[in-house]
Amino acid sequence: MRQIAVEELRPLCAAHAPQVLLLDVREPWETARAPLEIDGVPTLCIPMREIPQRLAELDRSRLIVCLCHHGVRSLQVVAFLSQRGYESVYNLAGGIDAWSLRVAPQVARY
């Protein structure tokens, strides 16, 4: 599985903003508590359990970075999408928790 470190996310988004999609697979209460926002990059929030029914919302031509709380659920989503032909799918290693600890301390930890 392809993974990206939290420190690499903002530079990746800056370099490829029009092509990047952040796919947040956490539950709605989690995304409300600790959202991930990077200027110019859309975030699509689809809970992991809904991914199979909502595949049509994911543009295969985009670079998709999946994230969750610690990177476990999002890693499973990356595997699922890769098996279905999505070629540019990455897991945010450590998830929003690592993002908060190492990049953006203003993002709430839970």
C-alpha positions as CSV (number, residue, x, y, z in Angstrom):
1,M,0.0,0.0,0.0
2,R,1.1,3.5,-0.7
3,Q,1.4,5.7,2.3
4,I,2.2,9.4,2.7
5,A,3.6,10.9,5.9
6,V,1.7,13.8,7.4
7,E,4.6,16.1,6.8
8,E,4.4,15.4,3.1
9,L,0.7,16.1,2.7
10,R,0.7,19.9,2.5
11,P,3.5,20.0,0.0
12,L,1.8,17.3,-2.1
13,C,-1.4,19.3,-2.1
14,A,0.4,22.5,-3.0
15,A,2.1,20.9,-5.9
16,H,-1.0,19.0,-7.2
17,A,-4.0,20.9,-5.7
18,P,-6.3,20.5,-8.7
19,Q,-5.8,16.8,-8.9
20,V,-5.9,16.0,-5.1
21,L,-8.9,14.8,-3.2
22,L,-8.8,14.2,0.5
23,L,-11.1,11.2,1.3
24,D,-12.0,11.3,5.0
25,V,-13.4,7.9,6.0
26,R,-14.1,8.7,9.6
27,E,-17.6,8.9,11.1
28,P,-19.4,12.3,11.0
29,W,-18.9,13.0,14.7
30,E,-15.1,12.5,14.2
31,T,-14.9,14.8,11.2
32,A,-16.9,17.5,13.0
33,R,-14.5,17.2,16.0
34,A,-11.2,17.3,14.1
35,P,-11.6,18.4,10.5
36,L,-8.7,18.3,8.0
37,E,-8.7,21.3,5.9
38,I,-6.0,22.3,3.4
39,D,-6.7,25.4,1.3
40,G,-7.7,24.6,-2.3
41,V,-8.1,20.9,-1.7
42,P,-11.5,19.4,-1.5
43,T,-12.3,17.0,1.3
44,L,-15.0,14.3,0.7
45,C,-16.3,12.8,3.9
46,I,-17.6,9.2,3.4
47,P,-17.6,6.9,6.4
48,M,-15.7,3.7,5.7
49,R,-18.9,1.6,5.8
50,E,-20.4,3.6,3.0
51,I,-17.5,3.5,0.5
52,P,-18.8,0.5,-1.5
53,Q,-22.2,2.2,-2.2
54,R,-20.6,5.5,-3.0
55,L,-17.8,4.6,-5.3
56,A,-19.3,6.6,-8.1
57,E,-18.4,9.8,-6.1
58,L,-14.7,9.0,-6.4
59,D,-13.0,10.3,-9.6
60,R,-10.5,7.7,-10.7
61,S,-8.4,10.4,-12.4
62,R,-7.7,12.2,-9.1
63,L,-4.9,11.6,-6.6
64,I,-6.9,10.4,-3.6
65,V,-5.4,10.6,-0.1
66,C,-7.5,8.6,2.4
67,L,-7.5,9.4,6.1
68,C,-9.1,8.4,9.4
69,H,-8.2,8.7,13.1
70,H,-5.0,6.6,13.2
71,G,-4.6,5.4,9.6
72,V,-6.0,1.9,10.0
73,R,-9.5,2.3,8.5
74,S,-8.1,4.4,5.7
75,L,-5.5,1.8,4.9
76,Q,-8.3,-0.7,4.4
77,V,-10.1,1.7,2.1
78,V,-6.9,2.2,0.1
79,A,-6.7,-1.6,-0.3
80,F,-10.4,-1.7,-1.3
81,L,-10.0,1.0,-3.9
82,S,-6.8,-0.3,-5.3
83,Q,-8.5,-3.7,-5.9
84,R,-11.1,-1.9,-7.9
85,G,-8.7,-0.2,-10.2
86,Y,-8.0,3.1,-8.5
87,E,-4.4,3.8,-9.3
88,S,-3.5,6.9,-7.4
89,V,-4.6,6.2,-3.9
90,Y,-2.6,6.9,-0.7
91,N,-3.1,6.4,3.0
92,L,-2.2,9.2,5.3
93,A,0.1,7.4,7.7
94,G,-0.9,8.0,11.4
95,G,-4.2,9.7,10.3
96,I,-5.6,12.9,11.8
97,D,-4.0,12.1,15.1
98,A,-0.5,12.3,13.6
99,W,-1.5,15.4,11.7
100,S,-2.5,17.1,14.9
101,L,0.7,16.0,16.8
102,R,3.2,16.8,14.1
103,V,1.8,19.4,11.7
104,A,-1.3,21.2,13.0
105,P,-1.6,21.3,16.8
106,Q,-4.7,23.4,16.6
107,V,-6.6,20.3,15.3
108,A,-8.3,18.7,18.2
109,R,-7.1,15.2,19.4
110,Y,-9.6,12.7,20.5
